[in-house]
Amino acid sequence: MNDFARRMLSLDRRLIFLLIAVVTLLPLLYPFRLPIRVSPEAQKIYDYIESLPEGSVFLLSLDFDPSSKPELYPMSIALLRHAFRKNLKVVGMTLWITGTSMAESVIAGVAQESGKEKGKDYIFLGYAPGGANVIISMGQDLYAAFPTDYYGVKTAELPMLKEVRTLRDIQYAISLSAGSPGVETWYVYGKEKYGFELGGGCTAVSAPGLYPLIDTGQINGLLGGLRGAAEYETLVGVPGKATAGMDAQSATHFLIIFLIMVCNLLYFLTGQEGRRRG
Amino acid sequence: MSIEIVIGVWVATGLSLFMYSFLYKDNPFFKLGEHIYVGVSVGYGLVITYYEVMVKKLYIPMVQGGNWWLILPTFLGLLVLARFIPALAWLSRLSFAFIVGVGSGIAIPRVISSLILQQVQGTLKPLVTTGDGGVVWFTFAGLNTLLIVVGVVSVLFYFFFSIEHTGVVHKVTRIGIYFLMVSFGAAFGYTVMARMSLLIGRFDELIEYASPDYDYATLVLLVVVIAGLVLWERSRTPESGNG
């Protein structure tokens, strides 16, 4: 038994890579549609947007770049679909320079799909350097922080921004972030000082660090990783890339849990001598 | 489908497969992909910073908008580059003094208020609550609060090194270790989820690119990479090492 356990533990690790690849590919090719349970954190964001009256100003800060696209891109699509369906005025922007064109393409794409007009129903401010300082500057004078939008139009002349001079005129803001600057920056330098309600979306890696902000009410909800995106797609009722990926996510998690259990069992079966050898 | 998109898809698919080939072992395909990635990342960062910041936020507002006061921050920014000239390196201290002074002034009060005081406030919630129905001695929220308080205090004890961890202190620090282990486990679980999400995102696109719309890019390039790896393995002499 000891020898068998030792042989199993020294198997070529590339077999595990192959297993993970197969277990990821199969559900993507043949989905089995596991149910998606919506967490209270995602529900709160959905409910808050639902509660906003038509014409409210919704700021979406896409603070990520293409390296986090699989998790945060589906999230932004689902949130934008919801906001446009509710006829909210959407202000898009980014604090991550390398994500600027991707952020523009997602906002313009979903706006076009929803039949919304640039400058009237939505605007994209683009990128401004400074991270936290941009938020502070927007809190004092949005036209000064972004004299023009991404397309070069003067923000002071945009019909949608006529009554939006500072962050105090925004009803709800969500930062979808892959790190810093992101959700925490928006809370520390934005919400606490200028008083708008704030929600967050983040990569799964950053989610544990942001949960304490929900408990204290510093953010009103959180979408964490691909799962958070899938939850929001479920709430909006338009399944997308995140929902499609959840079967593969669950399958790989099952495999990893199984492998951890088997490896631990085999490790203990090697006996004291085997454990000493490592 | 436009030719630019098809070319882009073939390049993206090829590079993804090159990078995944590392799972077999370090090989020339991976090295090529790695070098292209580093080069393109730096190039993309430089170009987009030049256009989005230097042109859109500096040149246009200053030259076309007449905001000549922007010369001041530009000058401070240029002083940072003085570090490359040893005789003038001291000038960069002016810029750094400005950055550190303003940065600290902005950050310290806000961070203390938001991430320390408010978190402490969130930790110390009442266990027993009163309402219209009288005193409520037990709620699940109260149980959560108790768990959070025990966790915070025991973990703080674990990182308190001024006294020896013996007796009662040792027992409290042991509890702190259990809380830390649970927190590491949760963080690791989320990390696995994040990495799998990236893999799923990439596989999703590779499946899409395997369609006739993209001239079977994934399938063709997969065969090319595998054939290339076989040829590379055969061309290696035993003395050239194991990769």
Interface residues (C-beta under 8 A of the other chain):
Chain A: R14 F17 I20 A21 T24 L25 L28 L29 K69 P70 E71 I97 T98 T100 S101 G126 Y127 A128 P129 A132 N133 I136 P147 T148 G152 E184 Y187 V188 Y189 E192 K193 T203 A204 V205 A207 P208 P212 D215 T216 G217 Q218 G224 G225 L226 R227 K241 A244 G245 A248 Q249 T252 H253 I256
Chain B: L23 Y24 Y44 G45 I48 T49 E52 V53 K56 K57 I60 P61 G65 I106 A107 R110 V111 S113 S114 L115 Q118 Q119 Q121 G122 I148 S183 A186 A187 Y190 T191 V192 M193 A194 M196 S197 L198 L199 I200 G201 R202 F203 D204 I207
